Amino acid sequence: SDATATANVPCPDSVDMVTLTVRAEDGSGNVASAEGSLIVHNREEGFVTGGGWIPTPEDQTSRASKSAHKGRFVFVAKHRKRDGDLRGKLRFRLRSAGVDFRSTELEWLLVDGSKALLQGVGKVNRVPGYQFLMTVHDASRASRRNEDAFRIQIWQPADDGGREVLYDSQPGDDPLGDATTQLGGGSIRIHR
């Protein structure tokens, strides 16, 4: 039979990752369990806007000169006050690799001090089925780093539950780690 359980989690002052384990036992003593992560955050923490370009790793692109290796981006993401719905968009273009990504849906936004993470789904060159995670750093909100930074990861979900990465501006770094690629031009702003 179906069962439903509800848990109330206090809203943290900042971002928190919660590991959730569900265990079920049927009348015959058969046990099944599943584990997953849940990100808990405060929607009142702010919203984020930005635009500009980053230099990109040349080994991720297939063509020519260093001047062609600019990843251009523009984004806005904000929770509406009246209902908490997340609204906005992201566009990332890297001509040298033939990548033109446009978000079609924003899933979640986390703002924690000078760092923000935005995840959603979108299209690459008008083809649907891609997901993204954007991480940004607003230097005006930080005490240590003095440059805005941007990271974008774009992938297709794999059949085995993993990711087939199309592009990552910081390959090899922790997927939830800080953005460290400084902007070549433009700005990022976390608004309160």
C-alpha atoms as one frame of an Amber mdcrd trajectory, in Angstrom:
protein
   0.000   0.000   0.000   1.021   3.607  -0.407   2.268   5.589   2.567   3.128
   9.237   2.980   5.380  10.814   5.566   6.079  14.486   6.148   9.053  16.038
   7.896   9.406  19.671   8.902  12.925  21.059   8.735  13.688  24.474  10.280
  14.822  27.009   7.688  18.587  27.486   8.064  20.350  30.836   8.135  22.299
  29.671   5.095  22.488  26.670   2.784  22.479  23.191   4.286  22.734  19.770
   2.650  20.593  17.143   4.350  20.968  13.428   3.687  17.590  11.742   3.707
  17.242   7.983   4.224  13.906   6.253   3.720  13.427   2.715   5.028  10.309
   0.645   4.482   9.283  -2.783   5.692   6.308  -4.721   4.395   4.109  -7.121
   6.331   6.307 -10.083   5.336   9.451  -8.505   6.769  10.958  -7.466   3.424
  12.996  -4.296   3.839  13.949  -1.702   1.244  15.746   1.591   1.698  16.884
   4.518  -0.389  19.099   7.497   0.352  19.324  10.895  -1.270  20.424  14.439
  -0.654  18.157  17.386  -0.153  19.276  20.998  -0.229  17.552  23.189   2.348
  17.784  26.957   2.007  16.150  30.219   2.912  14.320  31.772  -0.071  14.621
  35.181   1.592  18.405  35.230   1.152  18.277  37.248  -2.050  18.498  37.030
  -5.810  21.271  37.141  -8.370  21.979  38.877 -11.677  24.979  39.013 -13.937
  26.444  39.262 -17.379  29.846  39.183 -18.999  32.427  36.692 -20.182  34.997
  34.247 -18.861  38.107  32.826 -20.489  37.539  29.108 -21.066  39.881  26.138
 -20.946  41.228  25.666 -24.454  41.186  21.891 -24.189  37.368  22.005 -24.032
  37.005  23.795 -27.332  37.653  22.597 -30.824  38.703  25.653 -32.771  41.240
  28.366 -33.301  42.435  31.466 -31.504  42.455  32.401 -27.829  40.140  35.324
 -28.545  37.495  32.812 -29.623  37.636  31.102 -26.223  35.278  33.457 -24.400
  32.274  32.018 -22.645  29.626  34.725 -22.682  26.795  34.653 -20.154  23.789
  36.581 -18.909  21.419  35.535 -16.127  18.816  36.610 -13.606  17.200  34.400
 -10.955  14.804  35.406  -8.203  12.094  33.901  -5.988   8.842  35.820  -6.352
   7.725  37.294  -3.024   4.043  36.491  -3.430   4.365  32.734  -4.003   8.057
  31.793  -3.756   8.210  30.604  -7.386  11.675  30.800  -8.923  11.788  32.967
 -12.051  14.544  33.992 -14.402  16.808  32.748 -17.149  20.377  31.875 -18.036
  22.158  31.985 -21.363  25.711  30.768 -21.930  27.393  30.889 -25.324  30.771
  29.531 -26.351  31.133  29.989 -30.089  34.480  28.203 -30.387  32.852  24.982
 -29.123  29.558  25.524 -30.935  27.616  25.721 -27.646  24.582  27.987 -27.242
  22.799  27.084 -23.993  19.484  28.635 -22.935  17.621  27.676 -19.783  13.996
  26.618 -20.090  13.310  26.014 -16.386  15.031  27.006 -13.148  14.816  24.324
 -10.460  16.507  25.922  -7.455  18.551  28.927  -6.364  20.792  29.025  -3.315
  22.317  32.233  -2.015  24.873  32.041   0.784  26.862  35.199   1.484  28.956
  35.980  -1.600  28.152  32.656  -3.308  25.087  31.629  -5.310  24.210  28.369
  -7.055  21.500  28.003  -9.680  20.341  24.710 -11.178  17.869  24.022 -13.954
  17.228  22.548 -17.369  17.577  23.896 -20.867  18.500  23.482 -24.495  21.850
  23.390 -26.270  21.600  24.668 -29.830  17.785  24.352 -29.517  18.010  20.659
 -28.544  16.289  19.890 -25.192  17.399  17.418 -22.545  20.262  19.237 -20.822
  20.756  20.258 -17.197  23.006  22.936 -15.760  24.540  24.116 -12.517  25.838
  27.678 -12.352  27.981  28.833  -9.433  28.908  32.496  -8.994  30.895  34.651
  -6.604  30.054  38.325  -5.970  33.265  40.032  -4.845  31.362  43.011  -3.433
  29.899  40.665  -0.764  33.179  38.972   0.187  35.881  39.966   2.611  38.713
  37.993   0.961  38.326  37.594  -2.810  38.194  40.792  -4.790  37.093  39.517
  -8.214  33.720  38.240  -9.408  33.834  34.597 -10.558  31.588  32.336 -12.660
  31.323  28.595 -13.249  28.935  26.694 -15.513  28.420  22.938 -15.822  26.180
  21.606 -18.608  25.326  17.916 -18.949  22.821  15.342 -20.152  21.556  12.812
 -17.636  23.003   9.355 -18.377  20.945   6.153 -18.347  22.895   4.908 -15.314
  21.926   8.006 -13.285  25.241   9.747 -13.887  26.112  12.690 -16.105  27.410
  12.991 -19.631  29.200  16.325 -19.298  29.017  18.572 -22.338  30.890  21.482
 -20.793  32.439  22.471 -17.453  34.336  25.739 -17.125  36.275  24.264 -14.154
  36.815  20.629 -15.140  37.871  18.359 -12.295  36.649  20.656  -9.504  34.045
  19.626  -6.930  30.619  20.033  -8.617  29.334  22.072  -5.644  32.641  23.885
  -5.063  33.311  27.592  -5.419  33.449  29.438  -8.717  37.100  30.378  -9.247
  37.143  31.468 -12.895  37.430  35.255 -12.733  35.456  37.317 -15.198  37.273
  38.760 -18.177  34.560  41.433 -18.298  31.148  42.138 -16.817  29.824  41.753
 -13.278  27.879  39.522 -10.914  25.590  40.905  -8.235  23.868  39.198  -5.342
  20.975  41.385  -4.210  19.375  41.313  -0.749
